[in-house]
């Protein structure tokens, strides 16, 4: 049970597939960025995408935390716990907004993706967040 002791050393596996991936046209690698709380350093991993569009990261975590995946010019936030295994599938052109997850922490990661999708769309229509904060009351900002 994760609530008993969330600070446990275990492996995290993040794997996935880029649908309709074309190795001659699309990006050849995918990156994972992890802020290591123990060392205070940002650790990056880069994996080459296989010919069938699949990739896999395996790394050790000691605590629940958000990490970032970067594919091409877009990135997405994922939330992982030690011991999680997460699979994501996305098209080579819709990485930022994809929410097709399976494995552990599905609901949390779908909610994170939906939040960012709505937040980015709001920023596109209304301007930067500083402008939004000054433009709306706290209740209206939350509702937006």
C-alpha positions in Angstrom: 0.0 0.0 0.0 1.5 3.3 -1.1 0.1 5.2 1.8 2.0 3.1 4.4 5.4 4.3 3.3 5.7 6.2 0.1 9.5 6.5 0.5 10.7 3.1 -0.7 13.5 2.2 -3.1 12.2 0.5 -6.2 12.4 0.4 -10.0 10.1 2.5 -12.2 9.5 1.4 -15.8 8.2 3.9 -18.3 7.6 2.4 -21.7 5.5 3.2 -24.7 4.9 3.3 -28.4 4.8 6.1 -30.9 2.0 5.1 -33.3 2.7 5.5 -37.0 6.3 6.4 -36.2 8.5 6.9 -39.2 12.2 6.7 -38.4 13.1 8.7 -41.5 10.8 11.7 -40.6 10.0 11.7 -36.9 12.3 12.2 -33.9 14.7 9.3 -33.2 14.9 9.6 -29.4 12.8 10.3 -26.3 14.1 11.9 -23.1 13.1 11.5 -19.5 14.0 14.2 -16.9 14.0 13.4 -13.2 14.8 15.9 -10.4 16.6 13.7 -7.9 15.6 14.9 -4.5 18.5 13.2 -2.6 21.3 14.8 -4.7 19.4 17.9 -5.8 20.5 17.2 -9.4 18.5 16.9 -12.5 19.1 13.5 -14.1 18.3 13.0 -17.8 17.9 9.7 -19.6 17.7 9.4 -23.4 16.4 6.3 -25.2 16.5 5.6 -28.9 13.1 4.7 -30.4 13.1 1.2 -31.8 12.1 0.5 -35.4 8.6 -0.5 -34.3 8.1 2.9 -32.4 8.6 1.4 -28.9 10.9 2.7 -26.1 11.6 1.9 -22.5 13.1 3.6 -19.5 14.0 1.8 -16.3 15.3 3.8 -13.3 15.3 3.7 -9.5 13.1 6.0 -7.5 13.0 6.5 -3.7 9.9 8.7 -3.5 6.7 9.6 -5.4 7.5 12.4 -7.8 6.6 14.1 -11.0 9.0 13.5 -14.0 9.0 14.8 -17.5 9.1 13.1 -20.8 10.3 15.1 -23.9 9.6 14.0 -27.4 10.7 16.4 -30.1 9.8 20.0 -29.0 7.0 18.9 -26.7 7.1 17.6 -23.1 4.6 16.1 -20.7 4.5 15.6 -16.9 4.0 12.2 -15.4 3.6 11.2 -11.8 5.4 8.0 -10.6 5.8 6.1 -7.4 8.6 3.6 -6.7 7.6 0.3 -8.2 5.3 1.8 -10.9 5.2 0.5 -14.5 3.5 2.9 -16.9 2.8 2.4 -20.6 1.8 5.3 -22.8 0.8 5.3 -26.5 0.8 8.5 -28.6 1.0 9.6 -32.2 4.1 11.3 -33.4 2.1 14.5 -33.8 0.1 14.6 -30.6 2.5 13.9 -27.8 1.7 16.9 -25.6 -2.0 16.1 -25.3 -2.1 12.3 -25.4 -3.7 10.6 -22.4 -3.6 7.0 -23.5 -2.0 5.3 -20.4 -2.0 1.8 -18.9 -0.3 0.3 -15.9 0.1 2.1 -12.6 -1.1 5.6 -11.7 -3.4 5.8 -14.7 -6.0 8.1 -13.1 -3.5 10.5 -11.7 -1.6 10.8 -15.0 -4.8 11.2 -17.1 -5.9 14.0 -14.7 -2.5 15.7 -15.0 -2.7 15.5 -18.8 -6.2 16.9 -18.8 -5.2 19.7 -16.5 -2.3 20.7 -18.7 -4.4 20.5 -21.9 -7.0 22.8 -20.4 -4.4 25.1 -18.9 -2.5 25.5 -22.1 -5.7 26.1 -24.1 -6.7 28.7 -21.6 -3.3 30.4 -21.9 -3.6 30.4 -25.7 -7.0 32.2 -25.5 -6.5 34.4 -22.5 -2.8 35.2 -22.3 -0.1 34.3 -19.8 -1.0 33.3 -16.2 0.1 36.5 -14.7 -2.4 38.3 -16.9 -5.1 35.9 -15.9 -4.5 36.2 -12.2 -4.8 40.0 -12.4 -7.8 39.8 -14.8 -10.0 37.5 -12.8 -11.1 37.1 -9.1 -9.7 33.9 -7.4 -13.0 32.2 -7.8 -13.3 33.1 -11.5 -9.7 32.1 -12.1 -10.3 28.7 -10.5 -13.5 28.2 -12.6 -11.7 29.1 -15.8 
